[in-house]
């Protein structure tokens, strides 16, 4: 086997922010064997390793030394079907939204609320991606991951992944695990999740009274396209900040001062606040600093208008964090991984 390891590769095409950064060495791997070979080469040469997927949850603030490994493994299949319960598997490099569309084309229910999320299958459990009332953990069965500490491939099910809000063991132990394949528990028939956000309103507008999973997916795609910029047109990484979880008492005190503040229960004694609302109220929506800025329709999204650097995006994010902290006493946490 011969890897195509390249030197001094520009990473702008491999991150959805479209910011320029150079990988000292770069390789795309299409199989477990190629991944193992790439990691062995890096060990032999003494190179640090950074593994990436679709680059949709990544902010590059500097050139990347060592070896950047891009997961490019493809493949998806139905593993097993029994009594209407269907187990499907996809390789880490599969683009997420086309995988969701494929599942819908198979007549499967479960992934429709996660439509049009950028990125790859392998990154989805790492971030425990979620939208419109559904998270990956809700449809997750298991995954295969390479443990770089031992060199062994492990099968990890739900509890072992330690899923949380935009969190997992794979984020908590950065650099240790490389996700290879992910399995999802879907169904031929299952209740649809329609109560989060404007889903029912959009379906009613379309005159759909008995929606299918495909109807829900199409409605969510339309909603997202109206609210969120296409990374192919305007560089961004989707939601840049997590919705902050605060003590319920703090949320109530804030709602007393700001009655329009959206908040949701987040476990015993806690509440989740809408980060986009906080940023909007602090006056940042539509703000622009040269080549970077805040999206005009969604304050939660930072954008690169063209030619912006990761350092400029980071500086803007830090100013927003300081502003929201000063006004509301709430800390915002970045969602993208910073390199």
Secondary structure as UniProt FT lines:
FT   STRAND          6..10
FT   HELIX           12..14
FT   TURN            16..17
FT   STRAND          22..29
FT   HELIX           32..45
FT   STRAND          49..52
FT   TURN            56..57
FT   STRAND          58..59
FT   STRAND          64..71
FT   STRAND          76..82
FT   TURN            83..84
FT   STRAND          85..91
FT   TURN            92..93
FT   HELIX           96..105
FT   TURN            106..107
FT   HELIX           112..114
FT   TURN            115..116
FT   HELIX           121..127
FT   STRAND          130..131
FT   TURN            132..133
FT   STRAND          134..135
FT   HELIX           136..138
FT   STRAND          140..147
FT   TURN            148..151
FT   STRAND          152..157
FT   HELIX           158..161
FT   TURN            165..166
FT   HELIX           169..172
FT   TURN            173..176
FT   STRAND          177..187
FT   TURN            197..198
FT   HELIX           199..205
FT   TURN            206..207
FT   HELIX           213..227
FT   TURN            231..233
FT   STRAND          235..239
FT   STRAND          245..247
FT   HELIX           248..257
FT   TURN            259..260
FT   STRAND          263..265
FT   TURN            268..269
FT   STRAND          270..273
FT   HELIX           275..281
FT   TURN            282..283
FT   TURN            285..286
FT   STRAND          288..289
FT   TURN            290..291
FT   STRAND          292..294
FT   TURN            299..300
FT   STRAND          301..304
FT   HELIX           310..328
FT   STRAND          337..338
//
